[in-house]
């Protein structure tokens, strides 16, 4: 009991101590930033930095926790223009809602700007992850990732597994399902197969549950002492990396015995032969970040595509017609082939429109490596910058009736320069083709095998990530009218 009390007391003292130290550091940083900037008379983009330390963080979070977060950006764009200054998550941040500025920032990665992830994400993905790599190593590993997920590889190797695993998952669907959870299960299994050639099993399901805990820690204060969610996420990361270390060790032994596999891990082993070789820690961090990057994004897009289609019956009817025709032409063969994928023009419109409207990654953070002139302003060296894809995608200047789900618009758009759901420049998402194929195959099997009803009110929210509050419950019913 006494020990318990002493522990509690020291915990209390430590908490007070940490709070005081962090507050002092915050104020020192703010005073330093304010004085150096004003001393140099820098013409910053206009804006409001809100309250000391907190800035406009609460306004941003409360807007993004609703179905309609747009007023946060709209109000500032109206007042200050498409490039403005705000202060969120403890730092002054230049916010760009301008397509051209976003392109400029992303294309100057490594020269004028560099990627900048919150501390929580950086710790959880690991220091050797692609997301945190810089310079020539980043270029090399980004192109390695591209070469494992390019169109030829998808067509010749990955499509077969995508199709098989989607069908396998749908086999067990009956009655009421939580679509978001089912979609997450599908994309995790797909990614695990592509990275490590591992088919769904008890081990993969256990790993997925650990992974969900890791992702929950992404938007916490990265101090295990203060945040239980973050502490749990770090512990789960430890278990995930231990499990992956084991797989990597076993695969090295198999490889020495001459067993060859055709997956991302094999590509990483093969690039061992280049100038530098990768140790197991580097390989594991790399795998952790790829699992993170592909898993949540694609599954959320799958769910929201279904939501938008359910809310827009005319689009669903046209999509159904496209997929029923493909199925009718295939006779008894269930598996989709590349030619089938290439005959889904309206599906591509639905995928693009879902990506535009839902903006799973609403934008990305960068940090200025030097003073950078943008429009008539200067962004000082070290400043945080947020390129908002969401603001551009939902701007009426860029897309007519921008806030309405209208897949038909993509039948007319020939030059989608303002459309950047996968980012741009050297960090452009290497999984963009893979995501499109997975989404199309999923929609095909869902639509040709089931009809569904959405019976419960469910709301979209955008903080900490884009998702529906109740994980989108639907009631599915087998279709018997398709060949
Ligand atoms: C709908 C699905 C997806 C969306 C919307 C999406 C979006 C994005 C965006 C916007 C970025 C740029 C991040 C930045 O500039 O800092 C990115 C990076 C990345 N994505 Fe995706 N992604 C999707 C699916 C995938 C898939 C399936 C993979 C699997 C290979 C993947 C792997 C990656 C990786 C590894 C990066 C980091 C690239 C780098 O930093 O060089 N993504 N993604």
Boltz pocket constraint, residues with backbone or C-beta under 6 A from the ligand:
constraints:
  - pocket:
      binder: B
      contacts: [[A, 115], [A, 130], [A, 131], [A, 132], [A, 138], [A, 142], [A, 145], [A, 149], [A, 289], [A, 290], [A, 293], [A, 294], [A, 295], [A, 297], [A, 298], [A, 301], [A, 360], [A, 361], [A, 364], [A, 365], [A, 420], [A, 421], [A, 422], [A, 423], [A, 424], [A, 426], [A, 427], [A, 428], [A, 429], [A, 430], [A, 431], [A, 432], [A, 434], [A, 435]]
      max_distance: 6.0
